[in-house]
Amino acid sequence: MREERLSSVSETNLMVGKIVLITGGTGGIGKATAIGLARLGARVGITGRDLRRAEQAAAEIRTFQEIQRSMRSPPTCPPRQRCIG
């Protein structure tokens, strides 16, 4: 039952329009928090001591942000075509 509640929360846009900064977002609980907030629609920034790890974590978080944005965006029509639905 708990997992059902969590999955229904993760499918909502609770954090759309919010900007958050996660310190220590390159690993562990900070990275997990950043990914979770990105899944909820937040725009996420992270800090960390290791630039390489920060870049890797940022790329991973960016993936979740792009997925979230694509789920919210209405479908687009190619030029000179009519969209249905």
N, C-alpha and C positions, 0 to 999 in steps of 0.2 A: 504494500500500500504506500509506503514512504517513497519508493521509486516512482510510482505513478504521479504523486504530487510533485516531485522534483522534475520529472520529464515535462509535465504540463507547464511548470514555471519556466523551464528553459526554452519553451517554444513561444513565449510571449515577447513583447517588445518593451519590457519594463524599464529599460535604461536608454531607450531611443532619445536622442537629444541631450544626453548627459555626457560630460567630459570627466574622466577620472585619471588620476596619476597614481601608479602603484610603485612604491619604492621597493627595491629588491625583486623586481619583476622578471629577472632572468632565470629563475629556477625555483623549484619547490612550491611552497604555498603561494608565494607572490605571483609566480607565473600561472599557476592554476587559477588564482583569483582573476588575473588579467584576462585569461582565456574565457572564464565564466562570464565576466562582465561584457566582453566582446560578443559572446553568444547572445546576451540579452540586449544587444544593440548599442552599448556604450562606445564612445570614442575613447580609446585607451592609450595612455602614455606610460612608459616604464622607465625606471632608472636602475642602474647596476654598476658594479665596479669593473667588470670585464667587458670591454667594447665588443669583442667577438661574440660572447654569449648574449649580449644585449641585442646585437644585430640578428642573431639566430632566433631569439625569442620574439623580437619584433616582427620578423617575417612570418612566424607561426601565428602570432596574434592577428596580423594583418589578414591572413587567410580566413580566419573566423569572421572578421569584420566585413570582408568582401562577400562572404556567403550570406551574412545577415542582411547586408544592403541589397543583394540581389533578390532575397526573399521578399523584401518590402517594396522594391521597385515594380511599377506596373510594366507589363510587357511592352516592348517597343516594336514598331512596325518598320520594315525596310522602306526606304524612300519609294514613293509612287505606288505603294500597296496599301490596301485597306485591311485593318485588323478586325477580327471578329472575336468577341468574347471579352 
